[in-house]
Amino acid sequence: MKMDGWMDIYRYIFFLEEYLTKMFFSLICSYLSCEPSSHRMAALQTMRKCRPVGTTIRKIHTSSFAASKQHYKMLVLGGGTGGIAMSARMKRIMGAENVVVVEPSDTHYYQPIWTLVGAGAKSLSTSGRSTASVMPSGVKWVKSKVREINPDSNTVYVDDGSKITYDYLIVALGLQLHFEKIKGLPEGFEYPRIGSNYSVQTVEKTWKALQNFKEGNAVFSYPNTPIKCGGAPQKIMYLSDAYLRKTGKREKANIIYNTSLPVIFAVKKYADSLWEVVKKRDIQVNLRQNLIEVRPDKQEAVFENLDKPGETKVFEYEMLHVTPPMGPNAVIKGSPLADEAGWLDVDKENLQHKRYPNVFGIGDCTSLPTSKTGAAVAAQSGVLHRTISRVLKKQKPDKKYDGYTSCPLVTSYNTVILAEFDYDGNPLETFPINQAKERRSMYHMKADVMPHLYWHGLLRGLWGGPEPYRKLLHLGMK
């Protein structure tokens, strides 16, 4: 190809990026047994028109626990992302009649999209589907809460006092939000101008607060605990900046990001890019600041300086987005399965419990030292599938989880920095391009492709992360 000057080089690089991205999407589509309507159609349109095989309405067996069968070969605790994905995989390994899932909720939510719901780019209704519709057909669903886990007797007690015994146990109970650990919450959400993208009850309040913004401080917090999706607290900040610019209010707004962390992002490659973004958009970032109180009647937020305990600062706000403190599930924390901090104590490479070999874990409830994201769950599901398959054959686990996780850092209504990394914080990128740059193609993957992949791939146990595609796209590269 003849190139005349830098513009030709730029056009070629842009073309290559778009080509590789579309090729990746087409590979995913093929993997999910979808058929593109046209080879010339853009990959995004292809994904939207795909129809997974076997989309017929299926009967789901639910019960109160008056079931005659109370012993199962595989018991799955939790019907969130990890629980549903693994129950689908276990059904294929050992048969639906041998698998039971305990989950109290009627609705299953795709929570990553709440970032866009809070910014008005998606509706809340698009994030939820009935639990019955995502439960693998034939798998027993016990619609109840877990009350107690006794791994010494292979027994789980549910809310009504009934018990289920098991041969093998997968724990996928997620984590717990603790708004109550911030003085003034959760009752403060009854006031306007305050919201949180971390709860189905409060995510739309974020959008209302953003719409009603006039002038003053827009404050965004990050707590002093492990959280789900460490990038989410600043994603809504960037989207708020973009919305205020679009509506002509940005000049009257001070955007403030108060984070308990000593860095803006844990991985330096992406942190360097994010510092450039906040500098360019005149966003104030205050490190080591932890939200301890909200005074909604006065529109004040109180932050403690973690480097100087006891020193506080009051921020007046016109809009406040709260990321709540989070912690381990109480049922796990009170059981022999927990580590010292209360998380499910599993081996970080094979996801098998360190003391109970017939117990396994996945997702946010575990002690795995990686970011708690849906992408991490996807990668873990493939490893855990392999681990359990080997254990059932009395063989040692041989597949290792490298800590892969991903955070699509939404920086505007049409750009994303796609962060992907491993346990050690080393970038583990899928595409052979610099993913630390803001890209429109990555936004479409976040907003349009990933939800499709979630509902029709991950929850059906067909998607175990992008590792095969990463290897293919990096073929021959260092």
Secondary structure by P-SEA (a helix, b strand, c coil): cccccaaaaaaaaaaaaaaaaaaaaaaaaaaaccccccccccaaaaaaacccccccbbbbbbcccccccccccbbbccccaaaaaaaaaaaaacccccbbbbbcccccccccaaaaaaacccccccccccccccccccccccccccccccccccbbbccccbbbbbcbbbbcbbbbbccccccccccccccccbbbccccccaaaaaaaaaaccccccccccccccccccaaaaaaaaaaaaaaaaacccccbbbbbbbccccccccaaaaaaaaaaaaaabbbbbccbbbccccccccbbbbbccccccbbbbbbbcbbbbbccccccccccccccccccccccccccccccccccccccccccccccccccaaaaaaaaaaaaaaaaaaaacccccccccbbbbbcccccccccbbbbbccccccccccccccccccaaaaaaacccaaaaaaccccccccccaaaaaaaaacccc
